[in-house]
Amino acid sequence: MDKQTFWKLIETARADAAADEVAARAAGLLALRPEREIAAAQQVLWDLLAESYRAPLWAAAYLINGGCSDDGFDYFRGWLLTQGEAAFTAALADPDSLADHPAVREAATEGVELWDESALSIAWRAHEAATGRELPADSFTISYPELDPAWSFDFDDAAETAARLPRLSALFDA
């Protein structure tokens, strides 16, 4: 499985499921594929998580969710994965563009957090459903890059955050 196939899987799941059920639907669809593809999907997922491990995106998640721990950032990126390739790519290119995302706008007005822990285990659940066994631990590796030191500031600093993420800051009144 490659990234393109993974994103097609997510898009199919998005078309077939409610917003909070995309990860479960993706796991169900993935479980129909050969075992080696299921295992390969876990590597693709972790590669995407590593690619999205960026301080500007973390700052955006912090604003959107009213705080964001290490685990919270993983779960936020899980949510972002379930939004599809276009949303994911746009957020990596410009995290402030998340201010245009309908779910982010709704989160601002409703005060809900955006995260999806279950998205991190799409391949795990698919493998177990398909084989009755856990996904082998050696099916993937992950190596996170260093975070950009230029973004090493207190995300509670409203003035600094507003200067870097003006649209999200305005949306969340940071």
PEUR-V428650 format. One record per pair of residues at least 6 apart in sequence whose C-alpha atoms are under 6 Angstrom apart, sorted by the first residue. I is the first residue (numbers start at 1). J is the second residue. Records with the same first field share a line. If there is no record, write none. Layout:
I: J, J
This chain:
1: 37, 40, 41
7: 85
10: 26
13: 22, 25, 26
14: 22
23: 119
27: 122, 126
30: 126
31: 126, 130
38: 123
39: 139
42: 123
43: 140
50: 144
54: 147
55: 147, 151
57: 95
62: 68
65: 113
75: 115, 116, 117
76: 115
78: 116, 119, 120
79: 115, 116
80: 88
96: 165, 168
99: 167, 168
108: 172
124: 135
127: 135
128: 134
158: 174
162: 169
